Amino acid sequence: MSFADLGLSPKLLEAIAAAGYENPTPIQKEAIPPALERRDVLGIAQTGTGKTASFTLPMIERLSKGRAKARMPRSLVLAPTRELAAQVAENFEKYGVNHKLSMALLIGGVSFGDQDAKLTRGVDVLIATPGRLLDHFERGRLLLTGIEVMVVDEADRMLDMGFIPDIEKIFKLTPMTRQTLFFSATMPPEIQRITDQFLHQPTRVEVSKPATTADTITQNIVRIPSKDDKLKRNVLRELLRRDDVKNGIIFCNRKSTVDIVAKSLQKHGFDARPIHGDLAQAFRTETLDKFRNDELQFLVASDVAARGLDIPAVSHVFNFDVPIHSDDYVHRIGRTGRAGRKGATFMLVTPADGKHLDSILKTIGAKEIEELDFSKFFEENPVAERRPRGGKAEKSGKSEKDGKGRRPSRRGRKSDQDEAKNADASQADQPAEASAHDDGDKGQKSSNSNNQRGSSRRRGGESRPSRRREEA
């Protein structure tokens, strides 16, 4: 089947061909025809399956006739993160090259004035993160009563980030006659409740089982004999030095860990930069552009970069931390092995990660993942654990005691965290205008050390924003 068989117009087919695509993916085959018939669609597919084109193409087709009014957009696309929203905007520009459709991108870290100016002129396509959209609405600068098509992308990620109350509010602000295209990689009960409430007899499209991994990805784990982060960083650097590592994304559970690992890699001569929700939007955009253009070899990321980002030529993914949620493992390693390419993943597993590892194996339906033998490396690189409060120190390898049986002072046992006390000057971009929803913008007003302390208060990885804060 070709795109011409889906009922798309010649102008759209010309734009698709110019973009280098010939045949639709399974979800595009199933989702585009009912979307062109103006039916609601519930699409379930793992990341990297072509979901974005599944809604951008029928939206462009429908919006090709008509004209937008001031402050009343004709269509709305909601995305959980700024990067994903920007990527959707790129797809509209690519596929809508032969159509005169106006578009606005509402995300944090960008001036309200510039966004408001576009809304005043009227836009056919409005792409937004939930918090920034509600900011404009509550300021009286936006009406949603003219929405003909509404898209919710990466809905389960919206749930993870705490935005379901905002999504429900936005649904209620749009007309009942709207067409809804709803996409998610998984269908937890809360997402199912939303679809039951706001979608009208949707066509359900499920092209693969939720939480499955691609056959093109080789998965490996390295067992670390202790929880010592310095030892983990040593192992990570050893993996990065392998000849077949063209580039890679290194995932950490906490923003503070992202900063520490990135700074440590830079100190040891690796071409690496961090990306997470507390960094300035300009820095995040520049970092992603450099990585896409092969100007940056390693991206150290929080889960803000795990969903939906189209970076097709990633050769490796490294899980510095075992994900707390098993679904996040699937989305992380889904950054490699895309579009038929081969990919490899490595996960560093400590004795404390057994519960989360078992959950991952159960989710992906694997009894085990291939283990790499690093025993010789650990013998040559022993590291002792720090002494916990009120307890005895656990040891990894040889003792830290000197020849006279004395343990070095705390001052002498400097950790790699000291490497990350001061972020690079390039990360210290000026903060953008803050608002009631701006999580990313608020984070820019504090130093990296403050971000680290704030992040560490929450267990289980990346801190979740409240309902009244913008997405990372």
C-alpha positions in Angstrom: 0.0 0.0 0.0 1.2 3.5 -0.8 0.2 6.9 0.5 -1.8 7.5 -2.6 -4.1 4.6 -1.5 -5.0 6.4 1.7 -7.1 9.1 0.0 -4.7 12.0 0.4 -4.6 14.9 -2.0 -2.0 15.4 -4.7 -0.4 18.4 -2.9 0.1 16.2 0.2 1.4 13.3 -1.8 3.9 15.7 -3.4 5.1 16.9 0.0 5.4 13.3 1.4 7.5 12.3 -1.6 9.7 15.4 -1.2 10.3 14.3 2.4 11.6 11.0 1.1 8.7 8.7 2.2 7.1 6.1 -0.1 5.0 3.7 2.0 3.0 4.4 5.2 3.8 2.7 8.4 1.2 0.3 10.0 -0.3 2.9 12.2 -0.5 5.4 9.3 -2.3 2.8 7.2 -4.9 2.2 10.0 -5.3 5.7 11.4 -5.3 8.1 8.4 -8.4 6.7 6.5 -10.8 7.1 9.5 -9.2 10.4 10.4 -10.0 11.7 6.8 -13.6 10.6 7.4 -13.6 12.9 10.4 -14.0 10.1 12.9 -12.4 10.0 16.3 -9.3 7.9 16.4 -7.6 6.1 19.4 -4.1 5.1 18.3 -2.0 2.8 20.4 1.6 2.3 19.3 5.1 2.3 20.7 7.4 5.2 20.0 9.0 5.5 16.6 6.1 4.0 14.6 5.1 7.2 12.7 2.4 8.4 15.0 3.0 12.1 14.2 2.3 11.8 10.5 -0.8 9.8 11.4 -2.5 13.0 12.6 -0.6 15.8 10.8 -1.5 14.5 7.3 -5.3 14.2 7.8 -5.3 17.5 9.7 -3.6 19.3 6.8 -6.1 17.8 4.5 -9.0 19.0 6.5 -7.7 22.4 7.2 -6.8 23.1 3.5 -10.3 24.7 3.2 -11.3 27.5 5.5 -9.8 30.5 7.2 -8.7 31.1 10.8 -10.1 33.9 12.9 -8.2 36.1 15.4 -7.5 34.3 18.6 -9.6 31.3 17.5 -7.4 28.5 16.2 -9.0 25.9 14.0 -7.0 22.9 15.4 -5.1 22.1 18.5 -2.3 19.6 19.1 -1.3 19.0 22.8 2.2 17.5 23.5 3.8 16.8 26.9 7.1 18.4 26.4 8.6 21.4 24.6 10.8 19.3 22.4 8.0 17.1 21.3 5.8 20.1 20.5 8.6 21.6 18.5 9.0 18.4 16.6 5.3 18.3 15.7 5.6 21.8 14.4 8.5 20.7 12.2 6.3 18.0 10.7 3.5 20.4 9.9 6.0 22.7 8.1 7.4 19.7 6.2 4.1 18.2 5.1 2.2 21.5 4.7 4.8 23.1 2.4 2.2 23.2 -0.4 -0.6 24.6 1.8 -0.9 28.1 3.1 -1.7 27.2 6.7 -0.7 29.4 9.6 0.8 27.9 12.7 1.7 28.9 16.3 3.8 27.0 18.8 3.0 27.7 22.5 5.7 26.4 24.8 7.5 27.6 27.9 10.8 29.4 27.6 9.6 31.6 24.8 8.3 35.2 25.0 4.5 35.5 25.6 4.5 38.6 23.3 5.7 36.7 20.2 3.2 34.0 20.8 0.4 36.4 21.4 1.2 38.3 18.2 0.6 35.1 16.2 -2.6 34.3 18.0 -3.9 37.8 17.2 -3.4 37.2 13.5 -5.2 33.9 13.7 -3.8 30.4 13.2 -5.0 27.3 11.5 -2.8 25.0 13.6 -2.0 25.6 17.3 0.6 23.3 18.9 1.1 23.6 22.6 2.1 22.2 25.9 -0.9 22.1 28.4 0.5 24.7 30.9 1.4 27.4 28.4 -1.9 26.9 26.6 -3.9 27.5 29.8 -1.7 30.5 30.6 -2.8 32.2 27.4 -6.4 31.2 27.9 -6.6 32.5 31.5 -5.1 35.8 30.3 -8.0 36.2 28.0 -5.8 36.0 24.9 -7.1 32.8 23.4 -10.5 31.1 22.6 -10.9 27.4 22.0 -14.5 27.5 20.7 -13.4 27.3 17.1 -11.4 24.0 17.4 -12.4 21.6 14.7 -9.7 19.0 15.3 -8.0 18.2 18.6 -5.0 15.9 19.0 -3.5 14.6 22.2 -0.1 13.1 21.6 1.8 10.8 24.1 -1.1 10.7 26.5 0.5 8.3 28.9 3.5 10.7 29.2 0.9 13.4 30.1 -0.3 11.1 32.9 3.3 10.5 34.1 3.9 14.2 34.3 0.7 15.0 36.2 -1.1 16.9 33.4 -4.4 14.9 33.2 -6.4 17.6 35.2 -5.2 20.2 32.6 -6.1 17.9 29.7 -9.6 17.4 31.1 -10.0 21.2 31.5 -8.8 21.8 27.9 -11.2 19.2 26.6 -14.1 20.9 28.3 -13.1 24.3 26.7 -13.4 22.9 23.2 -16.7 22.3 21.3 -18.4 18.9 21.5 -18.5 18.8 17.7 -14.7 18.6 17.5 -12.9 15.6 16.0 -10.4 14.0 18.5 -7.3 12.1 17.6 -5.8 10.5 20.7 -2.4 8.7 20.7 -0.6 6.8 23.5 2.0 4.1 23.8 0.2 2.5 26.7 -3.4 2.5 28.0 -3.4 2.7 31.8 -6.8 3.0 33.5 -6.7 6.8 33.9 -6.0 7.2 30.2 -8.9 4.8 29.4 -11.2 6.9 31.5 -10.3 10.0 29.6 -10.9 8.3 26.2 -14.3 7.0 27.4 -15.3 10.4 28.6 -14.2 12.6 25.7 -14.0 10.4 22.5 -17.1 9.5 20.5 -17.1 6.0 19.2 -13.4 6.1 18.3 -11.8 3.9 15.7 -9.2 1.9 17.8 -5.9 1.4 16.1 -3.3 -0.8 17.8 -0.4 -1.8 15.7 1.8 -3.5 18.4 1.4 -4.6 21.9 2.1 -1.9 24.5 5.5 -1.9 26.0 7.3 -4.1 23.4 10.8 -3.6 22.2 12.0 -3.6 18.6 13.8 -6.7 17.2 16.5 -4.5 15.8 17.8 -3.6 19.4 20.4 -5.7 21.2 19.9 -5.4 24.9 22.7 -5.8 27.5 23.1 -5.3 31.2 26.2 -4.8 33.4 25.9 -5.8 37.0 27.7 -3.4 39.3 28.8 -5.0 42.7 27.9 -1.9 44.7 25.7 1.2 44.6 28.8 3.5 44.3 28.1 6.1 41.6 31.8 6.7 40.9 32.2 3.0 40.0 29.1 3.3 37.7 30.7 6.3 36.0 33.9 4.3 35.5 31.9 1.5 33.9 30.0 4.0 31.7 33.1 5.5 30.4 34.5 2.0 29.6 31.3 1.3 27.5 31.5 4.6 25.7 35.0 3.9 24.6 34.0 0.9 22.5 34.8 1.2 18.8 31.2 0.6 17.6 29.7 3.5 19.6 29.0 6.2 17.0 26.8 8.3 19.4 24.4 7.6 22.3 21.9 8.8 24.8 22.7 8.3 28.5 19.5 8.2 30.6 19.5 9.0 34.3 16.6 9.0 36.8 17.2 12.4 38.3 18.0 15.8 36.9 20.8 16.2 39.5 22.4 12.9 38.3 22.2 14.2 34.7 24.3 17.2 35.6 26.8 15.1 37.5 27.3 12.5 34.8 27.5 15.1 32.0 30.1 17.2 33.9 32.1 14.0 34.7 32.1 12.9 31.1 33.2 16.4 30.0 36.1 16.3 32.5 37.3 13.0 31.1 37.3 14.3 27.5 34.0 13.0 26.2 31.8 15.2 23.9 28.7 15.2 26.1 26.0 17.7 27.2 23.0 17.4 29.6 19.4 17.9 28.8 16.5 18.1 31.3 13.6 20.2 32.3 15.4 22.7 34.5 17.8 23.9 31.7 17.1 27.0 29.6 15.0 26.3 26.6 17.6 27.9 24.3 20.3 25.6 25.6 18.0 22.5 25.3 17.1 23.4 21.7 20.8 24.0 20.8 21.8 20.7 22.4 19.2 18.7 20.5 20.1 20.4 17.2 23.8 19.6 17.8 23.0 16.0 18.5 20.8 15.6 15.5 23.4 17.1 13.3 26.2 14.9 14.6 28.0 17.8 16.2 27.5 16.2 19.6 28.4 12.6 20.4 26.7 12.0 23.7 23.4 13.3 25.2 22.9 12.8 28.9 19.2 13.0 29.5 16.3 12.7 31.9 13.1 11.1 30.7 12.0 14.4 29.2 13.9 13.2 26.1 12.7 9.6 26.1 9.3 10.1 24.4 8.6 10.8 20.8 11.7 12.7 19.8 12.7 11.8 16.2 16.5 11.3 16.3 16.7 8.4 13.9 20.5 7.6 13.8 21.2 6.9 17.5 23.5 3.9 17.6 23.5 3.3 21.4 21.4 3.9 24.5 22.9 3.7 28.0 20.7 3.4 31.1 23.0 4.8 33.8 20.1 4.3 36.2 17.6 1.4 36.0 14.2 3.1 35.3 11.8 3.1 38.2 8.9 2.4 35.8 9.3 -0.5 33.4 7.5 1.3 30.6 10.2 4.0 30.7 12.7 1.4 29.8 10.9 0.6 26.6 10.6 4.3 25.7 14.3 4.9 26.5 15.7 2.1 24.4 13.3 3.0 21.7 15.6 5.9 20.8 17.8 3.5 19.0 17.1 0.8 16.4 14.7 3.1 14.5 13.7 2.9 10.9 15.2 -0.6 10.5 18.6 0.4 11.8 20.5 -1.8 14.3 20.9 -0.5 17.8 22.4 -1.6 21.1 21.5 -0.7 24.7 23.3 -1.2 28.0 21.9 -0.9 31.5 23.9 -0.6 34.7 22.3 -2.7 37.4 23.3 -2.5 41.1 22.1 -4.9 43.9 19.5 -2.4 44.9 17.9 -2.5 41.4 16.6 -6.1 41.5 13.0 -5.2 42.0 12.9 -2.8 39.1 14.9 -5.1 36.8 12.4 -7.9 37.5 9.6 -5.5 36.5 11.3 -4.6 33.3 11.9 -8.3 32.3 8.2 -9.0 33.0 7.0 -6.1 31.0 9.1 -6.8 27.9 8.3 -10.6 28.2 12.0 -11.6 28.5 13.4 -14.1 30.9 16.7 -12.4 30.9 18.9 -9.9 29.1 22.4 -10.7 28.0 24.9 -9.9 30.8 28.4 -8.5 30.0 31.2 -9.9 32.1 33.0 -7.0 33.7 34.5 -9.0 36.6 38.1 -8.2 35.5 37.3 -4.5 35.2 36.0 -4.5 38.8 39.1 -6.2 40.0 41.2 -3.6 38.4 39.0 -0.7 39.5 37.9 -1.2 43.1 35.9 1.5 44.8 34.6 1.5 48.4 31.1 2.7 49.3 30.7 5.8 51.4 29.8 5.2 55.0 26.0 5.5 55.6 24.8 7.4 58.6 24.5 5.3 61.7 25.8 2.2 59.9 28.8 0.4 58.6 30.3 1.1 55.2 29.7 -1.5 52.5 32.7 -2.4 50.4 33.3 -3.0 46.8 36.6 -4.7 45.9 39.6 -3.8 48.1 39.5 -1.7 51.2 40.1 2.0 51.1 42.3 1.8 54.3 45.9 2.8 53.9 48.9 0.6 54.8 48.6 1.5 58.5 45.0 0.5 58.7 43.7 4.0 58.8 40.8 5.2 56.7 41.3 8.5 54.7 39.5 11.6 55.8 36.2 12.6 54.2 38.1 15.5 52.6 40.4 13.1 51.0 37.6 11.0 49.6 36.3 13.5 47.2 33.4 12.3 45.0 32.6 13.1 41.4 29.7 15.2 42.6 32.2 17.9 43.2 32.8 17.9 39.5 29.2 19.2 38.9 29.1 22.0 41.5 29.4 24.6 38.8 27.5 24.1 35.5 29.1 25.1 32.2 28.7 28.8 31.4 26.9 27.7 28.2 24.0 26.4 30.4 23.5 29.7 32.2 21.1 31.2 29.6 18.9 34.0 30.8 15.6 32.7 32.1 12.5 33.4 30.0 9.3 35.1 31.3 7.9 32.9 34.1 4.2 32.1 34.6 2.0 30.1 36.9 2.6 27.0 34.7 6.3 27.3 33.9 8.2 24.5 35.5 11.1 24.8 33.1 11.3 28.6 33.5 11.2 28.5 37.2 14.0 26.1 37.3 16.2 28.5 35.3 16.1 31.0 38.1 18.0 28.8 40.5 21.5 27.4 40.3 22.3 23.8 39.3 23.0 23.0 42.9 19.6 24.2 44.0 18.0 22.1 41.2 19.9 19.1 42.5 18.6 19.6 46.0 15.1 20.1 44.8 15.2 17.0 42.6 16.6 14.8 45.3 13.6 15.4 47.5 11.5 13.1 45.4 12.1 9.4 45.1 11.8 7.5 41.9 13.5 9.8 39.4 12.4 13.0 37.8 10.3 15.4 39.9 6.8 15.7 38.6 5.3 19.2 38.2 2.1 20.2 39.9 -1.1 20.9 38.0 -0.3 24.6 38.0 3.2 24.3 36.6 4.4 24.0 33.0 5.8 20.8 31.6 9.5 20.2 31.4 
